[in-house]
Amino acid sequence: MTRDEALQKIKKCLALAASPEAHEAAAAMRQAQKLMEQFGLSAEDVSLADVEEKGAKAHNVTLQNWEAMLCVVVAEAFGCQYFTQQHRGWPMLGQTRTQRSFVFIGVGPAAEIAAYAYDVLARQCAKGRKAHMALQPKNCKPATKSARGDAYAMGWVVGVKDKLPAAATSETNQQLLKRYKEINHSQMGQTKPVDRTKGSNVSHRDWHDGREAGARAKYNQGLSGRGAPKQIGLDI
């Protein structure tokens, strides 16, 4: 039996230890304690075994404000912690490309649901951003179009926030996730998002157009299996 297999068996034993049948509960608890002692596992190890990570690909290699905002909003909605990282992606035309991803950390299926939600929402926001940029005057500089698109996207994230479920994570889970990060990602640094709207010809109208579009979005979520997302969609 491997350590991971032992952890899974211990969790099943602990679940049985809550049985109203005293004999069954006592036997299950003894088995759990025996396995923990055999494999040198603590109660914290058992709890941390419920924590999972799931990544979602970012649309830009450089960390953009609107994507970072969306990551925070999604993580809070599903009771997750998060971080971002760069890595080398699959080769294209003989060359590897640098990619960025957002990694969600959650208890049980939360991380998987959050990553899926981020992917769907980011694609919808990017689509709206692109359409907003296309509406700009033809003589508008590319940098100005990008800035206005970013302002629109940041407004969109604010608008769609109320469509997401209210955070219902417990303080115990948050402490568990914090401990997980301390153990597994203690060397993590800080990355500051790029704000391309500063110093650009951007108006409040760009942000408000995005916010109104995000507020009109219809958010639907369905779950299947062990909690994996079956569908998370937006109709605008």
C-alpha positions, 0 to 999 in steps of 0.5 A: 500500500502506497502513502496515497492509498493509505490516505484514501483508506484513512479518509474512508475509515474516518467517515465510517467512524461517524457511524451511529453504530458504536462498534462499527465506529470504534473499529473504523477509528482504530483502523484509521489510527493504525494506518496513520501510525504505520505510515507516519501520517498526522491529522493535518496530512489527512486534511491536506489530502483533500486539497487539489490544484487545477490550472487554467490557461491565460490569454496573455503571457504578460499578466494583464489587469483584467485577467488578474481581476477575473482570477481573484473574482472566480477564486473568491466565488468558489472558496479557492486560493490561487497563483499564476505561473509561466511555463514552456508550452507545447512546441509549435512549428518547431518552437516552444512558446512561453505560456501563462496559467492561473492555478486554483487551489481548493478543497475537493472539486472546488479548484476544478470548478473554479478553473473551468469557470475561469476558462469560460468567463475569460473567453467570453470577456476576451470576445467582448473586449475584441468586439469593443476594440473593433468599434474604435475609430480607424485612425485610433492607435493600436496601443490606444485600442488595447487600452480601451479594450482593457478598460472594457474588460475590467468593467466586464469583470466587475459586471459579471461578479454578481452572477457568480455564487456567493462565497461560502467557504469556511474559515477552516478550509481557508486555513487549510489552503493557506497551510497547503500553500506554505508547504507546497509553494513557499518560494512563490514570488509576487507578480504585478499585473500590467495596467495599459490604461494609464496614460492612454486616451481611455474614457469612463465610457469604455469601462461602463460599456464593459460593466453593462455587458458583464451585468447582462451576462446570464450565468448557468452552472451544472455539475456532474460526477464527482463535482466536475463542471458539466456546463458553465455558460454565459449568454450575452 
